[in-house]
Amino acid sequence: MKIVHICLAGIGLTDGWSYQENLLTKYHRKLGYEVSIITSFWVRNKTGGFEKSKKSNYINENGCKVRRLAIKQKLKPSYKFKKYKDLYITLKEEEPNIIFIHNVQFLDILKIAKYVRKRPNVKVYVDNHTDTSNSATNWISLNLLHKIIWKYCANMILPYTTKFYGVLPARVDFLLEVYKIPKEKVELLNMGMDDDRVPFSKNDTIKNEIRNKYHIKPNDFLIMTGGKIDIAKKQTLLLMEAIKKIEKHDVKLIVFGSVCKELKEEINSLCDNSIVQYIGWIDVDDAYQYFASSDLVVFPGRHSVFWERVAGLGIPMLVKYWKGTTHIDVGGNCEFLYEETVDEIKDKIENLLNNKKLYENMKVVAEKIGMERFSYLKIAKQSLEN
């Protein structure tokens, strides 16, 4: 059985990264399927910008065939209405049994609809990574782009699609409310953690090395947070202030990630190299080991893919409450922050410190349920069950 994944909405697949299209294709391959990926030449570089891949037809690090298509027009890769050369021909050459489309927001989805219309035995799945917090953020985007153009594209592939997956509850709602996809065709498909990295990340030797590097004692309660810190994501500063207010010498905080220049001075002023430490940017692969070395991970700002990955590592969490992201709670592995204040963060952490039974229960649920729920092997199986 051959699965062809289509990654043509936005920037193309970047090899070696841990996004959903990287890991879902990896685990479909591990399940025994022949996997091809049709994507563009444009990829992300180490700084998050764009660059053009020099490879066009090859086998990637996960054993999946990658076929990169050129953009027809001489346009920037971020241009929303780009079209690709030879998509229909490439599909005919690949002859898939299953097509998995990552996002519907590209005009050439009409060519895929044309292809499957002539081949009714081909199963089609579509996922959606879009909601009102990351794309449809203004009137023009929501009402013109999404409610007209991208809704039209979604509805052109709808008759041939077995299931539309939202990767967050908010993105399930977006499919239902904005694109008007029938409820019986829509389902949640979590993002998650790369199973292969879990044993390495949770290795006790690595955990001890990280803690020793930053002078964290074995009995210290280590809290970790990571990600981008800028003017729109200042909640990490509240967490740093909250830890300093707790005034317990065995409670430590490590913060990693990029910081905008406007906040660097304030971040540095909240560090004391014993209780609160900011360690700068670390590689994404290393981030999992850092999270796994902690007792509690706190995400006081908006949702990021780190949430599901930490859940997949089995680590208890405090996370900011956002409508449409409560799927991260699998029965007690996390608690939510509602008020976005120093006092709330302080009180929540102190409650866990003083209520050992509550914390231990969070840990049990995180390890027994969270690690399974956010396993990419399980997610890959679920994606093809319908």
C-alpha positions in Angstrom: 0.0 0.0 0.0 1.4 3.4 -1.0 0.6 6.7 0.8 1.4 10.0 -0.9 1.5 12.9 1.4 0.9 16.4 -0.2 2.7 19.3 1.5 2.1 22.2 -0.8 0.3 24.7 1.4 2.8 27.3 2.7 6.4 26.3 2.9 7.4 22.8 1.9 8.7 19.9 4.0 12.0 20.6 5.8 14.1 17.4 6.2 15.2 16.6 9.8 12.6 18.7 11.5 9.9 17.4 13.9 6.8 18.9 12.5 3.7 16.9 12.0 4.4 16.1 8.3 7.8 14.8 9.2 6.7 12.5 12.0 3.4 11.3 10.4 5.2 10.2 7.3 8.0 8.6 9.4 5.5 6.5 11.3 3.4 5.6 8.3 6.7 4.2 6.9 7.3 2.3 10.2 3.9 0.8 9.9 4.9 -0.8 6.6 3.5 1.6 4.1 5.4 2.8 1.1 5.5 6.6 1.6 6.1 9.4 -0.9 6.0 13.1 -0.1 5.1 15.7 -2.8 6.3 19.1 -1.6 7.9 22.3 -2.9 11.6 23.2 -3.2 11.3 25.8 -0.4 12.3 24.8 3.1 13.1 26.5 6.4 16.7 27.3 7.3 18.2 27.3 10.8 17.1 30.8 11.5 13.5 30.2 10.5 13.8 31.9 7.1 13.4 30.5 3.6 15.9 28.8 1.3 15.7 26.6 -1.7 16.5 22.9 -1.5 19.1 21.6 -3.9 17.5 18.1 -3.9 14.5 17.2 -6.0 13.8 13.4 -6.0 15.4 11.4 -3.2 14.9 9.2 -0.1 14.9 11.1 3.1 16.3 10.1 6.6 13.0 8.2 7.4 13.0 6.1 4.3 10.3 8.2 2.5 10.6 9.3 -1.1 10.5 13.1 -1.5 9.6 14.7 -4.8 9.9 18.5 -4.9 7.9 20.5 -7.4 8.9 23.9 -8.8 6.5 26.9 -8.5 5.1 27.8 -11.9 5.2 31.6 -11.4 8.3 33.5 -10.3 6.9 34.3 -6.9 8.1 34.4 -3.3 7.5 31.1 -1.4 5.2 32.9 1.0 2.8 34.0 -1.8 -0.6 32.5 -1.1 -1.8 31.7 -4.6 1.2 29.9 -6.1 0.8 26.9 -8.3 3.2 24.0 -9.0 4.5 22.4 -12.1 3.6 18.7 -12.9 1.5 17.9 -9.8 -1.0 15.9 -11.8 1.7 14.1 -13.7 3.6 13.3 -10.4 0.4 11.8 -8.9 -0.1 9.6 -11.9 3.5 8.4 -11.7 3.2 7.6 -8.0 -0.1 5.8 -8.2 -1.1 6.1 -4.5 -3.7 4.0 -2.7 -4.0 6.7 -0.1 -3.5 10.5 -0.4 -2.9 12.5 2.8 -3.2 16.3 2.2 -1.6 18.6 4.8 -3.8 21.7 4.8 -6.3 22.7 2.1 -5.0 26.3 1.6 -3.5 25.9 -1.9 -5.1 26.3 -5.3 -3.6 23.1 -6.7 -5.9 21.0 -4.5 -8.2 21.2 -7.5 -5.7 19.1 -9.4 -5.8 16.5 -6.7 -9.6 16.5 -6.8 -9.4 15.9 -10.6 -7.0 13.0 -10.0 -9.2 11.2 -7.4 -12.4 11.9 -9.3 -11.2 9.5 -11.9 -9.9 7.0 -9.4 -12.7 6.3 -6.8 -10.7 3.6 -5.1 -8.1 6.1 -3.8 -8.7 7.1 -0.2 -8.1 10.7 0.8 -7.4 12.2 4.2 -6.9 15.9 4.9 -5.5 17.6 8.0 -5.9 21.2 9.2 -3.4 23.3 11.1 -5.3 26.6 10.8 -7.5 28.5 13.3 -8.3 32.1 14.2 -5.2 32.5 16.3 -2.6 31.7 13.7 -4.1 32.5 10.3 -7.6 34.0 10.2 -6.6 36.8 12.5 -8.3 39.7 10.7 -11.5 40.4 8.8 -10.0 40.1 5.3 -8.2 36.8 6.1 -11.3 35.3 7.7 -14.0 36.5 5.4 -12.3 36.6 2.0 -9.4 34.1 2.2 -10.9 31.4 4.4 -14.6 31.8 4.0 -14.5 32.1 0.2 -11.2 30.9 -1.4 -10.0 28.2 1.0 -13.5 27.1 1.8 -14.0 26.5 -1.9 -10.8 24.4 -2.1 -11.9 22.4 0.9 -15.3 21.7 -0.6 -13.8 20.7 -3.9 -11.9 17.8 -2.2 -14.8 17.1 0.3 -16.7 14.5 -1.9 -13.6 12.3 -2.1 -12.3 12.7 1.4 -12.8 10.0 4.1 -11.9 12.2 7.0 -10.8 15.8 7.8 -8.6 16.1 10.8 -8.1 19.1 13.0 -4.8 18.9 14.9 -6.3 20.9 17.8 -9.9 21.1 19.0 -9.9 24.7 17.8 -8.9 23.5 14.4 -11.6 20.9 14.4 -14.0 23.8 15.1 -12.5 25.8 12.2 -13.2 23.0 9.8 -16.8 22.9 11.0 -17.6 26.6 11.4 -15.5 28.3 8.6 -15.2 25.6 5.9 -18.6 24.0 6.8 -17.3 20.5 6.5 -20.0 18.0 7.7 -19.6 16.9 11.3 -19.4 13.2 10.5 -16.3 13.8 8.4 -14.4 15.8 11.0 -12.2 14.4 13.8 -9.4 15.4 16.2 -5.9 14.1 15.3 -3.4 15.1 17.9 0.1 16.1 17.2 2.6 14.4 19.5 6.1 13.2 20.4 8.5 11.2 18.3 8.5 7.8 20.1 12.1 7.1 19.0 13.3 10.1 21.0 11.5 9.3 24.2 13.9 6.7 25.6 16.9 8.9 24.8 15.3 12.1 26.2 14.4 10.3 29.5 17.8 8.7 29.9 18.9 9.2 33.6 22.5 9.8 32.7 21.6 12.7 30.4 19.1 14.0 33.0 21.8 14.1 35.6 24.3 15.8 33.3 21.8 18.6 32.5 20.9 19.1 36.1 24.6 19.1 37.2 25.5 21.5 34.5 23.2 24.1 36.0 23.9 23.2 39.6 20.5 21.5 40.2 20.6 19.1 43.1 19.0 15.6 42.9 16.3 16.7 45.4 15.6 20.1 43.9 12.2 20.6 42.3 13.2 21.7 38.7 10.7 23.7 36.6 11.4 24.2 32.9 10.0 26.4 30.2 11.1 27.1 26.7 10.2 28.9 23.5 10.2 32.3 21.9 10.0 35.3 24.2 8.9 38.6 22.6 6.5 41.5 23.2 3.5 39.4 22.3 4.7 36.5 24.5 5.8 38.1 27.8 4.2 35.6 30.1 7.5 33.9 30.8 8.5 37.0 32.8 5.5 36.4 35.0 6.7 32.9 35.6 10.2 34.1 36.5 8.8 36.6 39.0 6.5 33.9 40.5 9.5 31.5 41.2 11.5 34.3 42.9 8.4 35.0 45.1 8.1 31.4 46.3 11.3 31.8 48.2 12.2 28.1 48.5 15.8 27.4 47.8 15.1 23.9 46.4 12.7 25.2 43.7 14.6 26.1 40.6 13.6 27.4 37.2 15.4 27.1 33.8 14.2 29.2 30.9 15.5 28.6 27.3 14.6 30.2 24.0 15.1 33.3 21.9 14.5 36.7 23.5 13.8 39.9 21.6 16.1 42.8 22.3 13.4 44.8 24.0 13.1 42.2 26.8 16.7 41.1 27.2 17.5 43.5 30.0 14.3 42.6 31.9 15.0 38.9 31.5 18.5 39.3 32.8 17.3 41.3 35.8 15.1 38.4 36.9 18.0 35.9 36.8 20.1 35.1 39.8 22.1 32.0 38.6 20.8 29.9 41.5 17.0 30.0 41.6 16.1 31.4 38.1 18.4 30.8 35.1 18.0 31.9 31.5 20.3 29.7 29.4 19.6 31.1 25.9 18.6 29.2 22.8 19.1 25.5 22.6 18.7 23.1 19.7 15.2 21.6 19.3 16.5 18.0 19.7 18.2 19.0 23.0 14.9 20.7 24.2 13.3 17.3 24.7 16.2 16.2 27.0 15.9 19.4 29.0 12.2 19.0 29.4 12.6 15.4 30.5 15.1 16.4 33.1 12.5 18.6 34.9 9.9 17.8 37.5 7.3 20.3 36.0 7.0 22.1 32.7 5.2 25.5 32.7 3.9 27.1 29.5 2.3 30.4 30.7 1.7 31.7 27.1 -0.2 30.6 24.0 -0.1 27.1 22.6 2.9 25.7 20.9 3.8 22.2 19.6 6.0 21.8 22.7 2.8 21.2 24.7 2.0 17.9 22.9 5.7 16.8 23.0 6.1 17.4 26.7 2.8 15.5 27.2 4.3 12.7 25.1 7.3 12.7 27.4 5.1 12.1 30.4 6.0 15.3 32.3 3.4 17.1 34.5 2.5 20.6 33.2 1.0 23.9 34.0 -0.4 25.5 30.8 -2.2 28.7 29.9 -5.9 28.0 29.3 -6.9 28.6 25.7 -10.3 27.7 24.2 -9.7 24.8 21.8 -6.5 23.5 23.4 -7.9 21.6 26.4 -7.1 18.3 24.7 -3.7 18.5 26.4 -5.5 17.4 29.7 -5.9 13.6 29.5 -7.3 13.3 33.0 -5.0 15.1 35.3 -1.6 15.3 33.8 -1.8 19.1 33.7 -3.5 22.1 35.3 -4.5 25.3 33.6 -3.6 29.0 34.2 -6.5 31.4 33.7 -5.6 34.8 35.0 -2.1 35.6 33.6 -0.8 36.9 36.8 2.3 36.4 39.0 0.2 35.4 42.0 -1.8 32.8 40.1 1.3 31.1 38.8 2.9 31.2 42.3 -0.2 29.8 44.0 -0.6 27.0 41.4 3.1 25.9 41.8 3.0 26.2 45.6 -0.2 24.0 45.7 1.7 21.3 43.8 4.7 21.6 46.1 2.6 21.4 49.3 0.2 18.7 48.0 2.5 15.8 47.1 -0.4 13.5 46.4 -1.8 15.9 43.8 1.6 16.1 42.1 2.2 12.4 42.2 -1.2 11.8 40.6 -0.3 14.3 37.8 2.9 12.3 37.2 1.1 9.0 37.1 -1.5 10.2 34.6 1.2 11.9 32.5 3.2 8.7 32.2 0.4 6.2 31.8 -2.0 8.1 29.6 -0.1 11.2 28.2 2.7 9.2 26.8 0.3 6.9 25.0 -2.2 9.6 23.8 0.6 11.7 22.3 2.7 8.9 20.8 3.2 9.4 17.1 3.1 5.7 16.4 -0.5 5.6 17.9 -1.4 8.9 16.0 -0.1 7.4 12.7 -2.3 4.3 13.2 -5.3 6.5 14.1 -5.0 8.7 11.0 -5.7 5.7 8.7 -8.3 3.9 10.8 -11.4 5.4 9.2 
